[in-house]
Amino acid sequence: MEHPTEDKLLGLELELLDAEEKQRIREHIRECKKCEMRFSKVVADTQILGSIDPEIVLPIYDYPDIDKHSFRAILRFAAVLLIGFIIGYGTSLFSRPVCNNVVPQYLKTKPVEQPMFQFTSTEVVDL
Amino acid sequence: MTSDWENLTRAKHGDETAWKDLSCSHQKRLIKMAMLITGSVAAAKDIVQETFLYLVKSTTRHQSGSFKAYITTIAYHLALKEKKRLHSVTELGETDLSEQSPQPLETVLLTERDLHIAKTINSLSDDHRNVLILRFYGDHSYEDIAEITKQPIGTVKSRIFYAVKKCREVLKQKGII
């Protein structure tokens, strides 16, 4: 087998190769001292990338006061509702539509003095 | 041993011990990751605090899958948002306001070697850098990274390969490796 390329060795280290290729290269590395050394170098180089160790003083995060927060949220919601109601009520006061008072007027009908049925049909024509 | 999901449920119901267990087991990893993304230690600490607060206050009943990936997703997106904000502040020329500027990464990297590695990682494009940070400092599988970054797994794998290859080349040129 040919010696695996540098990219293949890196792929092996990063677990990017399929099972068959992985096994083939592993077998080769077991038999080839040169490639074993090359692979060790790739592994060491790769591990260096994840080796930054900063001096951080870890903070202590206090337990959040959840009840207090939820109570505040309820208060905030109530305040929004109240403000909304006041604004709505105030707006309705200023923009109240003018009422058109309609006075009902009833027509007074005259009582029929001479009902039509007292005439005969010929008389109606004459009239 | 209590799982992280159980600890989260208990912490949501006021159990301070569960809260401490949860924050202690994930704090350092998340701070490192956020620090490398934002380039600021102070911002990273705030991001992690905000992440834990979000976890405890959230009403989601998401309890399946990897808790580590879940918490990292929250911290990762907060870190990206903060990085964007810090970048826009820098562009506006407000870097002279030393009182307001967060503690830069360089102040906690004690060795020159660490500084070079950090600079090399930082020289990558955002996409490549973030994937590399999630792999090496978030300690995530490719599947988790694909889920966190919302990218196909093939893209994640090719980005990690390119990022590591590029970093090796730069570090070789600098004589670090």
Interface residues (C-beta under 8 A of the other chain):
Chain A: D7 L10 G11 L14 E15 L16 A44 D45 T46 I48 L49 G50 S51 I52 D53 P54 E55 I56 L58 P59 Y61 Y63 P64 I66 H69
Chain B: A11 K12 G14 E16 W19 K20 S23 Q27 K28 I31 K32 M35 L36 V41 K45 V48 Q49 F52 L53 V56 K57 L105 V108 L109 L110 D114 I117 A118 I121 L132 R135 F136 Y137 Y142 K157 I160 F161 V164 K165 C167 R168 L171 I176 I177
